[in-house]
Amino acid sequence: MTAIQQIPLKTIKGTDASLADYAGKVVLAVNVASKCGLTPQYEGLEKLYRDYKDKGLVVAGFPANDFAGQEPGSNDEIAEFCTTNFGVEFPMFEKIVVTGPEKHPLYAALTSEQPKADGDGDDFREKLRGYGMTPTEEPEVLWNFEKFLIAKDGSVAARFAPGTTPDDPALVSAIEAELAK
């Protein structure tokens, strides 16, 4: 079991958990937010989960309010939002911090193991600058809906920029490759 799998977590309902609960499965860890332009990705993440869960994929949602206050709700409000608006059944965890000095140990480990995201990160940073925002720089998480693909053995297999949609061929291919191992 890897160090990443042993990091203590709490589910969105407050139950103790860790990624070790999914040992032997492929985990797609995503920092999520309810009031983001990318929030519709919840629908695609749920579809990915439903399409691949029987093959060993777990989508794990980690709400975070790090970016422009786009996840202001409580854990209960977030859970209600996800269920009501997107029918989310994949595991959701308590709201955490994913950037900066207060970042959760899980995200410290994920960004340390995979410091660079694949995808449109540079373009996304330019868009943020165009809105007068100062984007984070790698290895920090860039924005909501960044995705970390964790292999069955608990290592970080890949990392995808926020604009990489759940149906993006590069992401789906990476998931399928990990599931096939």
mmCIF file of the C-alpha atoms, coordinates in Angstrom:
data_MODEL
# 
_entry.id   MODEL 
# 
loop_
_atom_site.group_PDB 
_atom_site.id 
_atom_site.type_symbol 
_atom_site.label_atom_id 
_atom_site.label_alt_id 
_atom_site.label_comp_id 
_atom_site.label_asym_id 
_atom_site.label_entity_id 
_atom_site.label_seq_id 
_atom_site.pdbx_PDB_ins_code 
_atom_site.Cartn_x 
_atom_site.Cartn_y 
_atom_site.Cartn_z 
_atom_site.occupancy 
_atom_site.B_iso_or_equiv 
_atom_site.pdbx_formal_charge 
_atom_site.auth_seq_id 
_atom_site.auth_comp_id 
_atom_site.auth_asym_id 
_atom_site.auth_atom_id 
_atom_site.pdbx_PDB_model_num 
ATOM 1   C CA . MET A 1 1   ? 0.000   0.000  0.000   1.00 0.00 ? 1   MET A CA 1 
ATOM 2   C CA . THR A 1 2   ? 1.344   3.439  -0.942  1.00 0.00 ? 2   THR A CA 1 
ATOM 3   C CA . ALA A 1 3   ? 1.561   6.512  1.250   1.00 0.00 ? 3   ALA A CA 1 
ATOM 4   C CA . ILE A 1 4   ? -1.180  8.159  -0.854  1.00 0.00 ? 4   ILE A CA 1 
ATOM 5   C CA . GLN A 1 5   ? -3.545  5.298  -0.050  1.00 0.00 ? 5   GLN A CA 1 
ATOM 6   C CA . GLN A 1 6   ? -2.879  5.660  3.677   1.00 0.00 ? 6   GLN A CA 1 
ATOM 7   C CA . ILE A 1 7   ? -3.693  9.378  3.997   1.00 0.00 ? 7   ILE A CA 1 
ATOM 8   C CA . PRO A 1 8   ? -6.705  9.817  6.293   1.00 0.00 ? 8   PRO A CA 1 
ATOM 9   C CA . LEU A 1 9   ? -9.803  11.211 4.593   1.00 0.00 ? 9   LEU A CA 1 
ATOM 10  C CA . LYS A 1 10  ? -13.413 11.800 5.547   1.00 0.00 ? 10  LYS A CA 1 
ATOM 11  C CA . THR A 1 11  ? -16.384 11.127 3.323   1.00 0.00 ? 11  THR A CA 1 
ATOM 12  C CA . ILE A 1 12  ? -18.788 13.975 2.665   1.00 0.00 ? 12  ILE A CA 1 
ATOM 13  C CA . LYS A 1 13  ? -20.962 12.457 5.413   1.00 0.00 ? 13  LYS A CA 1 
ATOM 14  C CA . GLY A 1 14  ? -18.066 12.583 7.909   1.00 0.00 ? 14  GLY A CA 1 
ATOM 15  C CA . THR A 1 15  ? -17.113 8.903  7.964   1.00 0.00 ? 15  THR A CA 1 
ATOM 16  C CA . ASP A 1 16  ? -13.408 8.026  8.222   1.00 0.00 ? 16  ASP A CA 1 
ATOM 17  C CA . ALA A 1 17  ? -11.970 6.798  4.930   1.00 0.00 ? 17  ALA A CA 1 
ATOM 18  C CA . SER A 1 18  ? -8.829  6.570  2.824   1.00 0.00 ? 18  SER A CA 1 
ATOM 19  C CA . LEU A 1 19  ? -7.975  5.638  -0.728  1.00 0.00 ? 19  LEU A CA 1 
ATOM 20  C CA . ALA A 1 20  ? -6.917  2.255  0.680   1.00 0.00 ? 20  ALA A CA 1 
ATOM 21  C CA . ASP A 1 21  ? -10.662 1.564  0.673   1.00 0.00 ? 21  ASP A CA 1 
ATOM 22  C CA . TYR A 1 22  ? -10.257 1.336  -3.112  1.00 0.00 ? 22  TYR A CA 1 
ATOM 23  C CA . ALA A 1 23  ? -7.015  -0.691 -3.224  1.00 0.00 ? 23  ALA A CA 1 
ATOM 24  C CA . GLY A 1 24  ? -6.828  -2.697 -6.424  1.00 0.00 ? 24  GLY A CA 1 
ATOM 25  C CA . LYS A 1 25  ? -9.055  -0.203 -8.243  1.00 0.00 ? 25  LYS A CA 1 
ATOM 26  C CA . VAL A 1 26  ? -8.204  2.742  -10.471 1.00 0.00 ? 26  VAL A CA 1 
ATOM 27  C CA . VAL A 1 27  ? -9.179  6.044  -8.836  1.00 0.00 ? 27  VAL A CA 1 
ATOM 28  C CA . LEU A 1 28  ? -9.848  9.328  -10.618 1.00 0.00 ? 28  LEU A CA 1 
ATOM 29  C CA . ALA A 1 29  ? -9.491  12.012 -7.916  1.00 0.00 ? 29  ALA A CA 1 
ATOM 30  C CA . VAL A 1 30  ? -11.092 15.319 -8.908  1.00 0.00 ? 30  VAL A CA 1 
ATOM 31  C CA . ASN A 1 31  ? -11.306 18.593 -6.983  1.00 0.00 ? 31  ASN A CA 1 
ATOM 32  C CA . VAL A 1 32  ? -14.861 19.739 -7.642  1.00 0.00 ? 32  VAL A CA 1 
ATOM 33  C CA . ALA A 1 33  ? -16.974 22.885 -7.168  1.00 0.00 ? 33  ALA A CA 1 
ATOM 34  C CA . SER A 1 34  ? -20.684 23.667 -7.463  1.00 0.00 ? 34  SER A CA 1 
ATOM 35  C CA . LYS A 1 35  ? -20.531 27.217 -8.828  1.00 0.00 ? 35  LYS A CA 1 
ATOM 36  C CA . CYS A 1 36  ? -17.851 26.931 -11.501 1.00 0.00 ? 36  CYS A CA 1 
ATOM 37  C CA . GLY A 1 37  ? -18.110 27.194 -15.258 1.00 0.00 ? 37  GLY A CA 1 
ATOM 38  C CA . LEU A 1 38  ? -16.759 23.629 -15.288 1.00 0.00 ? 38  LEU A CA 1 
ATOM 39  C CA . THR A 1 39  ? -19.434 22.303 -12.881 1.00 0.00 ? 39  THR A CA 1 
ATOM 40  C CA . PRO A 1 40  ? -21.269 20.548 -15.758 1.00 0.00 ? 40  PRO A CA 1 
ATOM 41  C CA . GLN A 1 41  ? -18.303 18.120 -15.749 1.00 0.00 ? 41  GLN A CA 1 
ATOM 42  C CA . TYR A 1 42  ? -20.109 16.419 -12.855 1.00 0.00 ? 42  TYR A CA 1 
ATOM 43  C CA . GLU A 1 43  ? -22.409 14.872 -15.466 1.00 0.00 ? 43  GLU A CA 1 
ATOM 44  C CA . GLY A 1 44  ? -19.489 13.445 -17.425 1.00 0.00 ? 44  GLY A CA 1 
ATOM 45  C CA . LEU A 1 45  ? -17.727 12.241 -14.273 1.00 0.00 ? 45  LEU A CA 1 
ATOM 46  C CA . GLU A 1 46  ? -20.868 10.383 -13.219 1.00 0.00 ? 46  GLU A CA 1 
ATOM 47  C CA . LYS A 1 47  ? -21.124 8.843  -16.703 1.00 0.00 ? 47  LYS A CA 1 
ATOM 48  C CA . LEU A 1 48  ? -17.477 7.730  -16.513 1.00 0.00 ? 48  LEU A CA 1 
ATOM 49  C CA . TYR A 1 49  ? -18.144 6.211  -13.113 1.00 0.00 ? 49  TYR A CA 1 
ATOM 50  C CA . ARG A 1 50  ? -21.250 4.353  -14.291 1.00 0.00 ? 50  ARG A CA 1 
ATOM 51  C CA . ASP A 1 51  ? -19.564 3.149  -17.497 1.00 0.00 ? 51  ASP A CA 1 
ATOM 52  C CA . TYR A 1 52  ? -16.399 1.879  -15.810 1.00 0.00 ? 52  TYR A CA 1 
ATOM 53  C CA . LYS A 1 53  ? -17.190 1.133  -12.151 1.00 0.00 ? 53  LYS A CA 1 
ATOM 54  C CA . ASP A 1 54  ? -17.824 -2.550 -12.853 1.00 0.00 ? 54  ASP A CA 1 
ATOM 55  C CA . LYS A 1 55  ? -14.378 -2.681 -14.522 1.00 0.00 ? 55  LYS A CA 1 
ATOM 56  C CA . GLY A 1 56  ? -12.692 -1.205 -11.435 1.00 0.00 ? 56  GLY A CA 1 
ATOM 57  C CA . LEU A 1 57  ? -12.873 2.603  -11.756 1.00 0.00 ? 57  LEU A CA 1 
ATOM 58  C CA . VAL A 1 58  ? -13.749 4.829  -8.821  1.00 0.00 ? 58  VAL A CA 1 
ATOM 59  C CA . VAL A 1 59  ? -14.324 8.536  -9.343  1.00 0.00 ? 59  VAL A CA 1 
ATOM 60  C CA . ALA A 1 60  ? -13.581 10.378 -6.091  1.00 0.00 ? 60  ALA A CA 1 
ATOM 61  C CA . GLY A 1 61  ? -14.855 13.949 -5.711  1.00 0.00 ? 61  GLY A CA 1 
ATOM 62  C CA . PHE A 1 62  ? -13.055 16.369 -3.408  1.00 0.00 ? 62  PHE A CA 1 
ATOM 63  C CA . PRO A 1 63  ? -14.973 19.652 -3.056  1.00 0.00 ? 63  PRO A CA 1 
ATOM 64  C CA . ALA A 1 64  ? -12.673 22.655 -2.636  1.00 0.00 ? 64  ALA A CA 1 
ATOM 65  C CA . ASN A 1 65  ? -13.329 26.370 -2.283  1.00 0.00 ? 65  ASN A CA 1 
ATOM 66  C CA . ASP A 1 66  ? -9.834  27.394 -3.409  1.00 0.00 ? 66  ASP A CA 1 
ATOM 67  C CA . PHE A 1 67  ? -10.788 29.124 -6.641  1.00 0.00 ? 67  PHE A CA 1 
ATOM 68  C CA . ALA A 1 68  ? -12.916 32.293 -6.680  1.00 0.00 ? 68  ALA A CA 1 
ATOM 69  C CA . GLY A 1 69  ? -15.132 31.016 -3.865  1.00 0.00 ? 69  GLY A CA 1 
ATOM 70  C CA . GLN A 1 70  ? -16.844 28.573 -6.219  1.00 0.00 ? 70  GLN A CA 1 
ATOM 71  C CA . GLU A 1 71  ? -17.606 25.948 -3.547  1.00 0.00 ? 71  GLU A CA 1 
ATOM 72  C CA . PRO A 1 72  ? -19.099 27.971 -0.684  1.00 0.00 ? 72  PRO A CA 1 
ATOM 73  C CA . GLY A 1 73  ? -21.532 25.359 0.631   1.00 0.00 ? 73  GLY A CA 1 
ATOM 74  C CA . SER A 1 74  ? -21.340 22.985 3.572   1.00 0.00 ? 74  SER A CA 1 
ATOM 75  C CA . ASN A 1 75  ? -20.689 19.289 3.023   1.00 0.00 ? 75  ASN A CA 1 
ATOM 76  C CA . ASP A 1 76  ? -24.433 18.601 3.333   1.00 0.00 ? 76  ASP A CA 1 
ATOM 77  C CA . GLU A 1 77  ? -25.272 21.330 0.814   1.00 0.00 ? 77  GLU A CA 1 
ATOM 78  C CA . ILE A 1 78  ? -22.648 20.042 -1.614  1.00 0.00 ? 78  ILE A CA 1 
ATOM 79  C CA . ALA A 1 79  ? -23.948 16.455 -1.332  1.00 0.00 ? 79  ALA A CA 1 
ATOM 80  C CA . GLU A 1 80  ? -27.522 17.648 -1.927  1.00 0.00 ? 80  GLU A CA 1 
ATOM 81  C CA . PHE A 1 81  ? -26.441 19.743 -4.928  1.00 0.00 ? 81  PHE A CA 1 
ATOM 82  C CA . CYS A 1 82  ? -24.548 16.851 -6.535  1.00 0.00 ? 82  CYS A CA 1 
ATOM 83  C CA . THR A 1 83  ? -27.350 14.347 -6.031  1.00 0.00 ? 83  THR A CA 1 
ATOM 84  C CA . THR A 1 84  ? -30.177 16.661 -7.087  1.00 0.00 ? 84  THR A CA 1 
ATOM 85  C CA . ASN A 1 85  ? -28.515 18.260 -10.106 1.00 0.00 ? 85  ASN A CA 1 
ATOM 86  C CA . PHE A 1 86  ? -26.267 15.517 -11.444 1.00 0.00 ? 86  PHE A CA 1 
ATOM 87  C CA . GLY A 1 87  ? -27.387 12.239 -9.850  1.00 0.00 ? 87  GLY A CA 1 
ATOM 88  C CA . VAL A 1 88  ? -23.891 11.759 -8.450  1.00 0.00 ? 88  VAL A CA 1 
ATOM 89  C CA . GLU A 1 89  ? -23.357 8.296  -7.023  1.00 0.00 ? 89  GLU A CA 1 
ATOM 90  C CA . PHE A 1 90  ? -19.559 8.241  -7.080  1.00 0.00 ? 90  PHE A CA 1 
ATOM 91  C CA . PRO A 1 91  ? -17.842 8.721  -3.715  1.00 0.00 ? 91  PRO A CA 1 
ATOM 92  C CA . MET A 1 92  ? -17.669 12.290 -2.468  1.00 0.00 ? 92  MET A CA 1 
ATOM 93  C CA . PHE A 1 93  ? -15.387 13.462 0.310   1.00 0.00 ? 93  PHE A CA 1 
ATOM 94  C CA . GLU A 1 94  ? -15.485 16.383 2.725   1.00 0.00 ? 94  GLU A CA 1 
ATOM 95  C CA . LYS A 1 95  ? -14.520 19.828 1.495   1.00 0.00 ? 95  LYS A CA 1 
ATOM 96  C CA . ILE A 1 96  ? -10.754 20.308 1.623   1.00 0.00 ? 96  ILE A CA 1 
ATOM 97  C CA . VAL A 1 97  ? -8.067  22.780 0.561   1.00 0.00 ? 97  VAL A CA 1 
ATOM 98  C CA . VAL A 1 98  ? -6.117  21.743 -2.552  1.00 0.00 ? 98  VAL A CA 1 
ATOM 99  C CA . THR A 1 99  ? -3.606  24.610 -2.946  1.00 0.00 ? 99  THR A CA 1 
ATOM 100 C CA . GLY A 1 100 ? -1.206  26.635 -0.863  1.00 0.00 ? 100 GLY A CA 1 
ATOM 101 C CA . PRO A 1 101 ? 0.258   26.082 2.591   1.00 0.00 ? 101 PRO A CA 1 
ATOM 102 C CA . GLU A 1 102 ? -2.997  24.706 4.046   1.00 0.00 ? 102 GLU A CA 1 
ATOM 103 C CA . LYS A 1 103 ? -3.509  22.081 1.333   1.00 0.00 ? 103 LYS A CA 1 
ATOM 104 C CA . HIS A 1 104 ? -4.753  18.689 2.412   1.00 0.00 ? 104 HIS A CA 1 
ATOM 105 C CA . PRO A 1 105 ? -2.025  16.020 2.691   1.00 0.00 ? 105 PRO A CA 1 
ATOM 106 C CA . LEU A 1 106 ? -3.668  14.059 -0.152  1.00 0.00 ? 106 LEU A CA 1 
ATOM 107 C CA . TYR A 1 107 ? -3.237  16.950 -2.561  1.00 0.00 ? 107 TYR A CA 1 
ATOM 108 C CA . ALA A 1 108 ? 0.282   17.637 -1.302  1.00 0.00 ? 108 ALA A CA 1 
ATOM 109 C CA . ALA A 1 109 ? 1.135   14.020 -2.155  1.00 0.00 ? 109 ALA A CA 1 
ATOM 110 C CA . LEU A 1 110 ? -0.682  14.022 -5.517  1.00 0.00 ? 110 LEU A CA 1 
ATOM 111 C CA . THR A 1 111 ? 0.966   17.215 -6.750  1.00 0.00 ? 111 THR A CA 1 
ATOM 112 C CA . SER A 1 112 ? 4.357   16.080 -5.471  1.00 0.00 ? 112 SER A CA 1 
ATOM 113 C CA . GLU A 1 113 ? 4.132   12.761 -7.293  1.00 0.00 ? 113 GLU A CA 1 
ATOM 114 C CA . GLN A 1 114 ? 2.714   14.272 -10.506 1.00 0.00 ? 114 GLN A CA 1 
ATOM 115 C CA . PRO A 1 115 ? 3.782   17.957 -10.637 1.00 0.00 ? 115 PRO A CA 1 
ATOM 116 C CA . LYS A 1 116 ? 2.651   18.657 -14.223 1.00 0.00 ? 116 LYS A CA 1 
ATOM 117 C CA . ALA A 1 117 ? -0.805  18.239 -15.738 1.00 0.00 ? 117 ALA A CA 1 
ATOM 118 C CA . ASP A 1 118 ? -1.463  17.060 -19.279 1.00 0.00 ? 118 ASP A CA 1 
ATOM 119 C CA . GLY A 1 119 ? -3.897  19.081 -21.366 1.00 0.00 ? 119 GLY A CA 1 
ATOM 120 C CA . ASP A 1 120 ? -4.704  22.737 -21.838 1.00 0.00 ? 120 ASP A CA 1 
ATOM 121 C CA . GLY A 1 121 ? -3.192  24.157 -18.649 1.00 0.00 ? 121 GLY A CA 1 
ATOM 122 C CA . ASP A 1 122 ? -1.277  26.954 -20.373 1.00 0.00 ? 122 ASP A CA 1 
ATOM 123 C CA . ASP A 1 123 ? -4.353  28.074 -22.336 1.00 0.00 ? 123 ASP A CA 1 
ATOM 124 C CA . PHE A 1 124 ? -6.427  27.891 -19.159 1.00 0.00 ? 124 PHE A CA 1 
ATOM 125 C CA . ARG A 1 125 ? -3.903  30.085 -17.335 1.00 0.00 ? 125 ARG A CA 1 
ATOM 126 C CA . GLU A 1 126 ? -4.106  32.656 -20.129 1.00 0.00 ? 126 GLU A CA 1 
ATOM 127 C CA . LYS A 1 127 ? -7.915  32.700 -19.891 1.00 0.00 ? 127 LYS A CA 1 
ATOM 128 C CA . LEU A 1 128 ? -7.678  33.306 -16.147 1.00 0.00 ? 128 LEU A CA 1 
ATOM 129 C CA . ARG A 1 129 ? -5.239  36.168 -16.716 1.00 0.00 ? 129 ARG A CA 1 
ATOM 130 C CA . GLY A 1 130 ? -7.701  37.585 -19.262 1.00 0.00 ? 130 GLY A CA 1 
ATOM 131 C CA . TYR A 1 131 ? -10.286 37.701 -16.472 1.00 0.00 ? 131 TYR A CA 1 
ATOM 132 C CA . GLY A 1 132 ? -7.822  39.642 -14.294 1.00 0.00 ? 132 GLY A CA 1 
ATOM 133 C CA . MET A 1 133 ? -6.992  36.608 -12.135 1.00 0.00 ? 133 MET A CA 1 
ATOM 134 C CA . THR A 1 134 ? -3.565  35.361 -11.128 1.00 0.00 ? 134 THR A CA 1 
ATOM 135 C CA . PRO A 1 135 ? -3.435  31.611 -11.797 1.00 0.00 ? 135 PRO A CA 1 
ATOM 136 C CA . THR A 1 136 ? -1.438  29.151 -9.749  1.00 0.00 ? 136 THR A CA 1 
ATOM 137 C CA . GLU A 1 137 ? 1.716   27.684 -11.215 1.00 0.00 ? 137 GLU A CA 1 
ATOM 138 C CA . GLU A 1 138 ? 2.627   24.011 -11.312 1.00 0.00 ? 138 GLU A CA 1 
ATOM 139 C CA . PRO A 1 139 ? 2.890   21.937 -9.274  1.00 0.00 ? 139 PRO A CA 1 
ATOM 140 C CA . GLU A 1 140 ? -0.150  23.607 -7.630  1.00 0.00 ? 140 GLU A CA 1 
ATOM 141 C CA . VAL A 1 141 ? -3.627  22.598 -8.804  1.00 0.00 ? 141 VAL A CA 1 
ATOM 142 C CA . LEU A 1 142 ? -4.669  25.136 -11.435 1.00 0.00 ? 142 LEU A CA 1 
ATOM 143 C CA . TRP A 1 143 ? -8.457  25.257 -10.942 1.00 0.00 ? 143 TRP A CA 1 
ATOM 144 C CA . ASN A 1 144 ? -11.533 23.221 -10.138 1.00 0.00 ? 144 ASN A CA 1 
ATOM 145 C CA . PHE A 1 145 ? -11.925 19.874 -11.897 1.00 0.00 ? 145 PHE A CA 1 
ATOM 146 C CA . GLU A 1 146 ? -8.246  19.003 -12.223 1.00 0.00 ? 146 GLU A CA 1 
ATOM 147 C CA . LYS A 1 147 ? -7.969  15.221 -12.413 1.00 0.00 ? 147 LYS A CA 1 
ATOM 148 C CA . PHE A 1 148 ? -5.446  12.796 -10.920 1.00 0.00 ? 148 PHE A CA 1 
ATOM 149 C CA . LEU A 1 149 ? -5.490  9.218  -12.198 1.00 0.00 ? 149 LEU A CA 1 
ATOM 150 C CA . ILE A 1 150 ? -4.314  6.854  -9.473  1.00 0.00 ? 150 ILE A CA 1 
ATOM 151 C CA . ALA A 1 151 ? -3.255  3.366  -10.566 1.00 0.00 ? 151 ALA A CA 1 
ATOM 152 C CA . LYS A 1 152 ? -4.353  0.150  -8.880  1.00 0.00 ? 152 LYS A CA 1 
ATOM 153 C CA . ASP A 1 153 ? -1.080  0.094  -6.939  1.00 0.00 ? 153 ASP A CA 1 
ATOM 154 C CA . GLY A 1 154 ? -1.706  3.576  -5.525  1.00 0.00 ? 154 GLY A CA 1 
ATOM 155 C CA . SER A 1 155 ? 0.824   5.429  -7.665  1.00 0.00 ? 155 SER A CA 1 
ATOM 156 C CA . VAL A 1 156 ? -0.218  8.527  -9.632  1.00 0.00 ? 156 VAL A CA 1 
ATOM 157 C CA . ALA A 1 157 ? -0.401  7.435  -13.262 1.00 0.00 ? 157 ALA A CA 1 
ATOM 158 C CA . ALA A 1 158 ? -1.451  10.756 -14.836 1.00 0.00 ? 158 ALA A CA 1 
ATOM 159 C CA . ARG A 1 159 ? -2.736  14.245 -14.164 1.00 0.00 ? 159 ARG A CA 1 
ATOM 160 C CA . PHE A 1 160 ? -5.071  16.239 -16.377 1.00 0.00 ? 160 PHE A CA 1 
ATOM 161 C CA . ALA A 1 161 ? -5.745  19.976 -16.529 1.00 0.00 ? 161 ALA A CA 1 
ATOM 162 C CA . PRO A 1 162 ? -9.198  21.281 -15.549 1.00 0.00 ? 162 PRO A CA 1 
ATOM 163 C CA . GLY A 1 163 ? -10.352 21.809 -19.131 1.00 0.00 ? 163 GLY A CA 1 
ATOM 164 C CA . THR A 1 164 ? -9.864  18.107 -19.897 1.00 0.00 ? 164 THR A CA 1 
ATOM 165 C CA . THR A 1 165 ? -13.438 16.883 -19.977 1.00 0.00 ? 165 THR A CA 1 
ATOM 166 C CA . PRO A 1 166 ? -14.417 13.460 -18.633 1.00 0.00 ? 166 PRO A CA 1 
ATOM 167 C CA . ASP A 1 167 ? -15.065 12.223 -22.183 1.00 0.00 ? 167 ASP A CA 1 
ATOM 168 C CA . ASP A 1 168 ? -11.733 13.508 -23.543 1.00 0.00 ? 168 ASP A CA 1 
ATOM 169 C CA . PRO A 1 169 ? -10.079 10.676 -25.515 1.00 0.00 ? 169 PRO A CA 1 
ATOM 170 C CA . ALA A 1 170 ? -6.738  11.178 -23.721 1.00 0.00 ? 170 ALA A CA 1 
ATOM 171 C CA . LEU A 1 171 ? -8.368  10.773 -20.300 1.00 0.00 ? 171 LEU A CA 1 
ATOM 172 C CA . VAL A 1 172 ? -10.544 7.837  -21.335 1.00 0.00 ? 172 VAL A CA 1 
ATOM 173 C CA . SER A 1 173 ? -7.543  6.132  -22.954 1.00 0.00 ? 173 SER A CA 1 
ATOM 174 C CA . ALA A 1 174 ? -5.447  6.605  -19.806 1.00 0.00 ? 174 ALA A CA 1 
ATOM 175 C CA . ILE A 1 175 ? -8.257  5.163  -17.658 1.00 0.00 ? 175 ILE A CA 1 
ATOM 176 C CA . GLU A 1 176 ? -8.685  2.173  -19.943 1.00 0.00 ? 176 GLU A CA 1 
ATOM 177 C CA . ALA A 1 177 ? -4.928  1.548  -19.985 1.00 0.00 ? 177 ALA A CA 1 
ATOM 178 C CA . GLU A 1 178 ? -4.796  1.537  -16.171 1.00 0.00 ? 178 GLU A CA 1 
ATOM 179 C CA . LEU A 1 179 ? -7.840  -0.710 -15.891 1.00 0.00 ? 179 LEU A CA 1 
ATOM 180 C CA . ALA A 1 180 ? -6.194  -3.179 -18.297 1.00 0.00 ? 180 ALA A CA 1 
ATOM 181 C CA . LYS A 1 181 ? -3.107  -3.582 -16.064 1.00 0.00 ? 181 LYS A CA 1 
# 
